[in-house]
Amino acid sequence: MTRIKTDICVIGAGSGGLSVAAGAVQMGARVVLIEGAEMGGDCLNHGCVPSKALLAAAKAAHVMTAGAALGIAPAVPQVECRRARPASPPAALSSPRGHGPLCRRFLAWRTCPI
């Protein structure tokens, strides 16, 4: 077994853990980041971010029904729930300003079997 020498151990790679780990590395600390599931945590993968995608889809569907006052004939939206929720990684992990590039820049990725 290889021993890892570290200054800080961050448990959980949610938005808070990713930020703390990257910030500590920028300050010169040796950091171990432990995540048992998906990078980004529950908020990015299951809660906040996917919920916002569903809310945006609902708003777009509502707009289709609310144009009569402006002379636009309303239409009944056909909603495909599976397509309304993004199947791709959350933008916070894949966008140039998100957590993913920050981690790739400052953290050396290494996976270890538990």
C-alpha positions as CSV (number, residue, x, y, z in Angstrom):
1,M,0.0,0.0,0.0
2,T,1.3,3.4,-0.9
3,R,1.1,6.1,1.7
4,I,-0.1,9.5,0.6
5,K,1.4,12.5,2.3
6,T,-1.1,15.3,2.5
7,D,-1.9,18.5,4.4
8,I,-5.7,18.5,3.9
9,C,-8.2,15.8,3.3
10,V,-11.5,17.1,1.8
11,I,-14.4,14.6,2.0
12,G,-17.0,15.2,-0.7
13,A,-16.5,16.6,-4.2
14,G,-19.6,18.7,-4.3
15,S,-19.5,22.4,-5.1
16,G,-18.0,23.2,-1.7
17,G,-15.5,20.4,-1.6
18,L,-14.2,21.1,-5.1
19,S,-13.8,24.8,-4.3
20,V,-12.0,24.2,-1.0
21,A,-9.7,21.6,-2.5
22,A,-8.7,23.8,-5.5
23,G,-8.3,26.8,-3.2
24,A,-6.0,24.9,-0.8
25,V,-3.9,23.6,-3.7
26,Q,-3.5,27.2,-5.0
27,M,-2.2,28.1,-1.6
28,G,0.4,25.4,-1.7
29,A,-1.3,22.7,0.3
30,R,-1.1,19.0,-0.6
31,V,-4.8,17.9,-0.9
32,V,-6.6,14.6,-1.0
33,L,-10.2,14.9,-2.3
34,I,-12.4,11.9,-1.5
35,E,-15.7,11.4,-3.4
36,G,-17.7,8.2,-3.1
37,A,-20.1,8.9,-6.0
38,E,-20.1,11.5,-8.8
39,M,-17.9,14.6,-9.0
40,G,-20.0,17.6,-8.4
41,G,-22.1,16.1,-5.7
42,D,-25.9,15.9,-5.4
43,C,-26.6,19.6,-6.2
44,L,-24.8,19.5,-9.5
45,N,-25.9,16.0,-10.6
46,H,-29.4,15.5,-9.1
47,G,-30.7,18.6,-7.4
48,C,-30.1,22.3,-8.1
49,V,-28.7,22.2,-11.7
50,P,-31.1,19.6,-13.1
51,S,-34.0,21.4,-11.3
52,K,-33.1,24.6,-13.1
53,A,-33.2,22.8,-16.4
54,L,-36.7,21.5,-15.7
55,L,-37.8,25.0,-14.5
56,A,-36.5,26.5,-17.8
57,A,-38.4,23.9,-19.8
58,A,-41.6,24.7,-17.8
59,K,-41.1,28.4,-18.4
60,A,-40.7,27.8,-22.1
61,A,-43.9,25.6,-22.1
62,H,-45.8,28.3,-20.3
63,V,-44.7,31.0,-22.7
64,M,-46.2,28.9,-25.5
65,T,-49.6,29.2,-23.9
66,A,-49.5,32.8,-22.8
67,G,-49.2,34.9,-26.0
68,A,-52.9,35.7,-26.7
69,A,-52.6,39.1,-25.1
70,L,-49.9,40.0,-27.6
71,G,-51.7,38.6,-30.6
72,I,-49.9,35.3,-30.7
73,A,-52.0,32.2,-30.9
74,P,-51.4,29.9,-28.0
75,A,-50.2,26.4,-28.6
76,V,-50.3,23.3,-26.4
77,P,-46.8,22.3,-25.6
78,Q,-45.7,18.7,-26.0
79,V,-43.3,18.1,-23.1
80,E,-40.8,15.2,-23.2
81,C,-39.7,15.0,-19.6
82,R,-36.6,12.8,-20.4
83,R,-35.3,15.4,-22.8
84,A,-36.2,18.3,-20.5
85,R,-33.7,17.1,-17.9
86,P,-30.1,17.2,-19.3
87,A,-28.4,13.8,-19.6
88,S,-25.0,15.4,-20.1
89,P,-22.7,16.4,-17.3
90,P,-23.8,19.6,-15.5
91,A,-22.5,22.8,-17.0
92,A,-20.6,23.5,-13.8
93,L,-18.3,20.6,-14.5
94,S,-18.0,21.0,-18.3
95,S,-18.0,24.7,-18.9
96,P,-14.8,26.7,-19.1
97,R,-15.7,28.6,-15.9
98,G,-17.0,25.5,-13.9
99,H,-15.4,23.2,-11.3
100,G,-14.1,20.6,-13.8
101,P,-11.5,22.8,-15.4
102,L,-10.5,24.2,-12.0
103,C,-9.9,20.7,-10.7
104,R,-8.0,19.6,-13.8
105,R,-5.8,22.6,-13.4
106,F,-5.0,22.4,-9.7
107,L,-5.7,18.8,-8.7
108,A,-3.8,15.8,-9.8
109,W,-6.4,13.2,-10.5
110,R,-5.9,9.7,-9.2
111,T,-8.5,7.2,-8.4
112,C,-8.0,4.6,-5.8
113,P,-10.2,1.5,-5.2
114,I,-11.9,1.7,-1.8
